[in-house]
Amino acid sequence: QVQLVESGGGLVQPGGSLRLSCVASGITFSIYTMGWYRQAPGKQRELVARISDGGRLTNYADSVKGRFTISRDNAKNTVYLQMNTLKPEDTAVYYCTLHRAGIGTGPSSWGQGTQVTVSS
């Protein structure tokens, strides 16, 4: 019943910016922590960022802290990932995630993913 649909991926040059969006349905969006994970070919999926239900608490992977910002608009059932100063190492499939047990937990549900490629 839960559906998470990402958009906004694409090709961007190093140093550029991109904003990912994820629209959730089938849940009461405003009561759940949301997040973003990513996976590059040959690598494990890793946490990028999470945001608490009301948006007041966030956490980030060290590799993206200071460059990426997670936010949400509960009225639109949408979570965003603003990615700035992108690096080639940010190239990955980015997944929107639902965390039913709160901000300190792993994902309960996953979106299909959106490809982000950072290349000259």
DRENLOBA-183390 format. One record per residue (C-alpha): residue number from 1; residue in one letter; x, y, z. Coordinates in steps of 0.1 Angstrom, whole numbers, plus 5000, padded with zeros to 4 digits. Layout:
<sites>
site num NUM&residu a&east X&north Y&up Z
...
</sites>
This chain:
<sites>
site num 1&residu q&east 5000&north 5000&up 5000
site num 2&residu v&east 5029&north 5024&up 5007
site num 3&residu q&east 5043&north 5039&up 4976
site num 4&residu l&east 5073&north 5062&up 4974
site num 5&residu v&east 5080&north 5078&up 4940
site num 6&residu e&east 5113&north 5096&up 4934
site num 7&residu s&east 5120&north 5122&up 4908
site num 8&residu g&east 5147&north 5147&up 4899
site num 9&residu g&east 5176&north 5125&up 4891
site num 10&residu g&east 5198&north 5131&up 4861
site num 11&residu l&east 5232&north 5141&up 4848
site num 12&residu v&east 5250&north 5170&up 4864
site num 13&residu q&east 5286&north 5183&up 4862
site num 14&residu p&east 5309&north 5182&up 4893
site num 15&residu g&east 5302&north 5212&up 4915
site num 16&residu g&east 5266&north 5214&up 4903
site num 17&residu s&east 5234&north 5210&up 4921
site num 18&residu l&east 5203&north 5188&up 4919
site num 19&residu r&east 5171&north 5184&up 4939
site num 20&residu l&east 5154&north 5151&up 4943
site num 21&residu s&east 5118&north 5148&up 4953
site num 22&residu c&east 5098&north 5119&up 4967
site num 23&residu v&east 5061&north 5118&up 4969
site num 24&residu a&east 5046&north 5093&up 4994
site num 25&residu s&east 5011&north 5078&up 4993
site num 26&residu g&east 4993&north 5052&up 5013
site num 27&residu i&east 5005&north 5065&up 5047
site num 28&residu t&east 4999&north 5093&up 5070
site num 29&residu f&east 5030&north 5110&up 5059
site num 30&residu s&east 5033&north 5136&up 5086
site num 31&residu i&east 5039&north 5110&up 5114
site num 32&residu y&east 5069&north 5092&up 5098
site num 33&residu t&east 5106&north 5098&up 5096
site num 34&residu m&east 5117&north 5098&up 5059
site num 35&residu g&east 5151&north 5094&up 5044
site num 36&residu w&east 5173&north 5090&up 5014
site num 37&residu y&east 5197&north 5061&up 5007
site num 38&residu r&east 5220&north 5056&up 4978
site num 39&residu q&east 5238&north 5028&up 4961
site num 40&residu a&east 5266&north 5029&up 4935
site num 41&residu p&east 5274&north 4999&up 4914
site num 42&residu g&east 5295&north 4974&up 4933
site num 43&residu k&east 5289&north 4992&up 4966
site num 44&residu q&east 5265&north 4987&up 4995
site num 45&residu r&east 5235&north 5009&up 5000
site num 46&residu e&east 5243&north 5037&up 5024
site num 47&residu l&east 5223&north 5062&up 5044
site num 48&residu v&east 5224&north 5097&up 5030
site num 49&residu a&east 5200&north 5115&up 5053
site num 50&residu r&east 5170&north 5112&up 5074
site num 51&residu i&east 5144&north 5137&up 5087
site num 52&residu s&east 5120&north 5134&up 5116
site num 53&residu d&east 5082&north 5136&up 5112
site num 54&residu g&east 5080&north 5173&up 5119
site num 55&residu g&east 5112&north 5181&up 5101
site num 56&residu r&east 5130&north 5195&up 5132
site num 57&residu l&east 5156&north 5167&up 5135
site num 58&residu t&east 5179&north 5156&up 5106
site num 59&residu n&east 5210&north 5136&up 5103
site num 60&residu y&east 5234&north 5130&up 5075
site num 61&residu a&east 5262&north 5108&up 5063
site num 62&residu d&east 5296&north 5124&up 5069
site num 63&residu s&east 5303&north 5122&up 5032
site num 64&residu v&east 5274&north 5146&up 5024
site num 65&residu k&east 5272&north 5168&up 5055
site num 66&residu g&east 5274&north 5204&up 5045
site num 67&residu r&east 5266&north 5197&up 5009
site num 68&residu f&east 5232&north 5180&up 5010
site num 69&residu t&east 5200&north 5192&up 5028
site num 70&residu i&east 5170&north 5170&up 5035
site num 71&residu s&east 5136&north 5187&up 5039
site num 72&residu r&east 5100&north 5179&up 5038
site num 73&residu d&east 5066&north 5194&up 5031
site num 74&residu n&east 5040&north 5175&up 5050
site num 75&residu a&east 5012&north 5193&up 5032
site num 76&residu k&east 5025&north 5178&up 4999
site num 77&residu n&east 5035&north 5144&up 5013
site num 78&residu t&east 5069&north 5151&up 4998
site num 79&residu v&east 5105&north 5148&up 5010
site num 80&residu y&east 5133&north 5165&up 4992
site num 81&residu l&east 5171&north 5161&up 4990
site num 82&residu q&east 5189&north 5192&up 4979
site num 83&residu m&east 5223&north 5182&up 4966
site num 84&residu n&east 5249&north 5209&up 4962
site num 85&residu t&east 5286&north 5208&up 4953
site num 86&residu l&east 5281&north 5174&up 4937
site num 87&residu k&east 5311&north 5152&up 4933
site num 88&residu p&east 5316&north 5122&up 4910
site num 89&residu e&east 5316&north 5100&up 4941
site num 90&residu d&east 5280&north 5110&up 4946
site num 91&residu t&east 5270&north 5091&up 4915
site num 92&residu a&east 5245&north 5065&up 4926
site num 93&residu v&east 5209&north 5054&up 4925
site num 94&residu y&east 5191&north 5074&up 4952
site num 95&residu y&east 5162&north 5058&up 4971
site num 96&residu c&east 5135&north 5074&up 4991
site num 97&residu t&east 5129&north 5056&up 5023
site num 98&residu l&east 5102&north 5054&up 5050
site num 99&residu h&east 5113&north 5047&up 5086
site num 100&residu r&east 5083&north 5036&up 5106
site num 101&residu a&east 5102&north 5032&up 5138
site num 102&residu g&east 5117&north 5067&up 5139
site num 103&residu i&east 5148&north 5086&up 5129
site num 104&residu g&east 5173&north 5063&up 5144
site num 105&residu t&east 5161&north 5033&up 5125
site num 106&residu g&east 5166&north 5016&up 5091
site num 107&residu p&east 5141&north 5018&up 5063
site num 108&residu s&east 5107&north 5000&up 5064
site num 109&residu s&east 5099&north 5008&up 5027
site num 110&residu w&east 5118&north 5018&up 4996
site num 111&residu g&east 5111&north 5037&up 4965
site num 112&residu q&east 5122&north 5025&up 4931
site num 113&residu g&east 5152&north 5049&up 4930
site num 114&residu t&east 5164&north 5076&up 4907
site num 115&residu q&east 5197&north 5078&up 4890
site num 116&residu v&east 5221&north 5106&up 4898
site num 117&residu t&east 5252&north 5108&up 4877
site num 118&residu v&east 5279&north 5134&up 4884
site num 119&residu s&east 5303&north 5136&up 4855
site num 120&residu s&east 5322&north 5160&up 4833
</sites>
